[in-house]
Amino acid sequence: MKLKTTRDNLLKYTKTPFDGQDYETVAHLIAGNQLIAAANFIDRLDTMVRDTMKIVIMNTCPKISYEMFGTIEFYEGGQ
């Protein structure tokens, strides 16, 4: 699995106003192979941040996405 690559891709969003700490938290959980904790954290976030994180993870490593969310594809509502 590409744990460190996924972490690095999520850390690119740490300068995002208001949500930067959330990206950093999830990035470090994933790098520490704490995928279930990261998935639980993501599921409790606001919609935009949650969706962005899921897309970044799915695009970086489908295997991590499957471990965390049980899917390797992202479906946006209404499409």
Buried (B, 14 or more C-beta within 10 A) or exposed (E): BBBEBBBEBBBEBBEBEEBBEBBBBBBBBBBEEBBEBBBEBBEEBEEEBBBBBBEBBBEBBBEBBBBBBEEEEEEEEEE
